[in-house]
Amino acid sequence: MAYVLVAALLRNGAVTSNVMDLLGGARAMADATNGRVAVLALGAGEEKVTSELIARGADDVLTWSNRALASWSGEAGVAALVAAAELTSPDVILMVADSAGRDWAPRLAFRLGAGLITEATGWKLDEGKPVFTRMVFGGKAHAVQASRRPVSVATVKPGATRARPPDARRTGNVRPLDLAFSPSAGFPVLVETAVEAPKGPRLDDARIIVSGGRGLSGSENFSYLHELAEVLGAAVGASRAAVDAGWVPASWQIGQTGKVVAPDLYIAVGISGASQHLAGCAQAKAIVAINIAEDAPIFDQARLGVIGDFREVVPALTAALKEMLGK
Ligand SMILES: Cc1cc2nc3c(=O)[nH]c(=O)nc-3n(C[C@H](O)[C@H](O)[C@H](O)COP(=O)(O)OP(=O)(O)OC[C@H]3O[C@@H](n4cnc5c(N)ncnc54)[C@H](O)[C@@H]3O)c2cc1C
């Protein structure tokens, strides 16, 4: 029987879609072993947050909110996770491989004497114990890893698992975590958070992403992608080549050293399909590639490919979609 603890950092008082996806995977892991799932909800959220977590698969929800989460987010999160682990004695602790999860996981594993697996893309169970897979060598190979310690801490890439539909009949226990936290002066402090003006859906949550690469030849040509994205309600991303050229902000970068996304549809325009780029978008349900070179490696990964100049293909696609969708 596996007891799985999931870390859920609330954003603006709500559970993110990445956490919901992870919770879906945690539920499947627990079900396969007649186990239980606990979620540690970090940050102030309304009561509907805890019921939503239970409806989506949690058996136990621990809540903890503290001002320190805003300034000492790393230390406060680790302290709460240690307390939650002491309370629940989990076999597996899962967190999303985002900036918070990457910050917490190694410190948590050290404090608990647990094994650490980072950037997992999935797992299977071997005699009830999870064996994780992760991409290595820029996505060219998979490593299979299991913890030798009784407890495993793992960061899981967004999109590795999917959320379950809510089941309002599920019941669970909710209790606040009894933890007083006072950060020491030596802890790193979050000084400032710069929030980009929201324009369309966030890359992390978007179900459709239109992404541009060096083939666009300049920042001005991203306007082709914005028009297409607007019709589709999509977010716009980019390859590292486009970011390095200064055409778009670094926060748009998809790939090994950028964001890892898992949309339903990923439209790659003027992107060759380097393994480091694919490491960030290979979890998409479908990739559509638009590229002028018929031998571009991206076509090997694409469900659908269009060979052509983006200046002709993208406006034609935008116009056809506008007509189809009546926009
Ligand atoms: C350690 C490391 C980490 C990295 N991390 C990342 C990462 O996180 N993300 C990332 O993206 N890359 C990353 N890279 C870089 C990666 O190796 C590639 O260099 C990069 O992805 C290439 O970007 P691109 O596909 O836009 O450019 P290119 O490889 O130059 O491809 C441009 C494509 O545009 C096509 N094209 C040209 N003109 C047109 C046109 N008119 N219409 C349509 N298509 C056209 C070309 O045929 C070509 O296929 C990393 C590299 C290293 C070494």
Ligand as a Chemical Component Dictionary entry (heavy atoms), coordinates in Angstrom:
data_LIG
# 
_chem_comp.id                   LIG 
_chem_comp.type                 NON-POLYMER 
_chem_comp.pdbx_formal_charge   0 
_chem_comp.three_letter_code    LIG 
# 
loop_
_chem_comp_atom.comp_id 
_chem_comp_atom.atom_id 
_chem_comp_atom.alt_atom_id 
_chem_comp_atom.type_symbol 
_chem_comp_atom.charge 
_chem_comp_atom.model_Cartn_x 
_chem_comp_atom.model_Cartn_y 
_chem_comp_atom.model_Cartn_z 
_chem_comp_atom.pdbx_ordinal 
LIG C1  C1  C 0 22.319 22.822 -23.226 1  
LIG C2  C2  C 0 21.370 23.314 -24.269 2  
LIG C3  C3  C 0 20.086 23.659 -23.886 3  
LIG C4  C4  C 0 19.176 24.111 -24.845 4  
LIG N1  N1  N 0 17.915 24.438 -24.473 5  
LIG C5  C5  C 0 17.001 24.773 -25.413 6  
LIG C6  C6  C 0 15.643 25.065 -25.054 7  
LIG O1  O1  O 0 15.248 25.050 -23.876 8  
LIG N2  N2  N 0 14.780 25.378 -26.053 9  
LIG C7  C7  C 0 15.143 25.418 -27.376 10 
LIG O2  O2  O 0 14.285 25.701 -28.219 11 
LIG N3  N3  N 0 16.426 25.183 -27.718 12 
LIG C8  C8  C 0 17.371 24.886 -26.770 13 
LIG N4  N4  N 0 18.652 24.670 -27.163 14 
LIG C9  C9  C 0 19.040 25.014 -28.537 15 
LIG C10 C10 C 0 18.695 23.927 -29.546 16 
LIG O3  O3  O 0 19.777 23.020 -29.632 17 
LIG C11 C11 C 0 18.470 24.532 -30.949 18 
LIG O4  O4  O 0 19.618 25.276 -31.313 19 
LIG C12 C12 C 0 17.252 25.450 -31.022 20 
LIG O5  O5  O 0 16.112 24.799 -30.516 21 
LIG C13 C13 C 0 17.007 25.815 -32.484 22 
LIG O6  O6  O 0 15.937 26.713 -32.557 23 
LIG P1  P1  P 0 15.081 26.812 -33.906 24 
LIG O7  O7  O 0 14.467 25.488 -34.206 25 
LIG O8  O8  O 0 14.189 27.986 -33.744 26 
LIG O9  O9  O 0 16.187 27.221 -34.984 27 
LIG P2  P2  P 0 16.811 26.380 -36.180 28 
LIG O10 O10 O 0 17.340 25.075 -35.734 29 
LIG O11 O11 O 0 17.758 27.299 -36.883 30 
LIG O12 O12 O 0 15.564 26.061 -37.125 31 
LIG C14 C14 C 0 14.882 27.032 -37.845 32 
LIG C15 C15 C 0 13.882 26.305 -38.713 33 
LIG O13 O13 O 0 13.097 27.241 -39.415 34 
LIG C16 C16 C 0 12.836 26.734 -40.698 35 
LIG N5  N5  N 0 12.512 27.868 -41.599 36 
LIG C17 C17 C 0 13.364 28.775 -42.123 37 
LIG N6  N6  N 0 12.682 29.678 -42.838 38 
LIG C18 C18 C 0 11.376 29.340 -42.768 39 
LIG C19 C19 C 0 10.204 29.883 -43.319 40 
LIG N7  N7  N 0 10.213 30.983 -44.089 41 
LIG N8  N8  N 0 9.011  29.273 -43.050 42 
LIG C20 C20 C 0 8.966  28.142 -42.283 43 
LIG N9  N9  N 0 10.076 27.572 -41.750 44 
LIG C21 C21 C 0 11.261 28.180 -41.975 45 
LIG C22 C22 C 0 14.108 26.020 -41.088 46 
LIG O14 O14 O 0 13.876 25.050 -42.098 47 
LIG C23 C23 C 0 14.526 25.398 -39.763 48 
LIG O15 O15 O 0 14.014 24.071 -39.632 49 
LIG C24 C24 C 0 19.579 24.225 -26.212 50 
LIG C25 C25 C 0 20.877 23.875 -26.559 51 
LIG C26 C26 C 0 21.768 23.426 -25.631 52 
LIG C27 C27 C 0 23.134 23.037 -26.052 53 
# 
loop_
_chem_comp_bond.comp_id 
_chem_comp_bond.atom_id_1 
_chem_comp_bond.atom_id_2 
_chem_comp_bond.value_order 
_chem_comp_bond.pdbx_ordinal 
LIG C1  C2  SING 1  
LIG C2  C3  SING 2  
LIG C2  C26 DOUB 3  
LIG C3  C4  DOUB 4  
LIG C4  N1  SING 5  
LIG C4  C24 SING 6  
LIG N1  C5  DOUB 7  
LIG C5  C6  SING 8  
LIG C5  C8  SING 9  
LIG C6  O1  DOUB 10 
LIG C6  N2  SING 11 
LIG N2  C7  SING 12 
LIG C7  O2  DOUB 13 
LIG C7  N3  SING 14 
LIG N3  C8  DOUB 15 
LIG C8  N4  SING 16 
LIG N4  C9  SING 17 
LIG N4  C24 SING 18 
LIG C9  C10 SING 19 
LIG C10 O3  SING 20 
LIG C10 C11 SING 21 
LIG C11 O4  SING 22 
LIG C11 C12 SING 23 
LIG C12 O5  SING 24 
LIG C12 C13 SING 25 
LIG C13 O6  SING 26 
LIG O6  P1  SING 27 
LIG P1  O7  DOUB 28 
LIG P1  O8  SING 29 
LIG P1  O9  SING 30 
LIG O9  P2  SING 31 
LIG P2  O10 DOUB 32 
LIG P2  O11 SING 33 
LIG P2  O12 SING 34 
LIG O12 C14 SING 35 
LIG C14 C15 SING 36 
LIG C15 O13 SING 37 
LIG C15 C23 SING 38 
LIG O13 C16 SING 39 
LIG C16 N5  SING 40 
LIG C16 C22 SING 41 
LIG N5  C17 SING 42 
LIG N5  C21 SING 43 
LIG C17 N6  DOUB 44 
LIG N6  C18 SING 45 
LIG C18 C19 SING 46 
LIG C18 C21 DOUB 47 
LIG C19 N7  SING 48 
LIG C19 N8  DOUB 49 
LIG N8  C20 SING 50 
LIG C20 N9  DOUB 51 
LIG N9  C21 SING 52 
LIG C22 O14 SING 53 
LIG C22 C23 SING 54 
LIG C23 O15 SING 55 
LIG C24 C25 DOUB 56 
LIG C25 C26 SING 57 
LIG C26 C27 SING 58 
# 
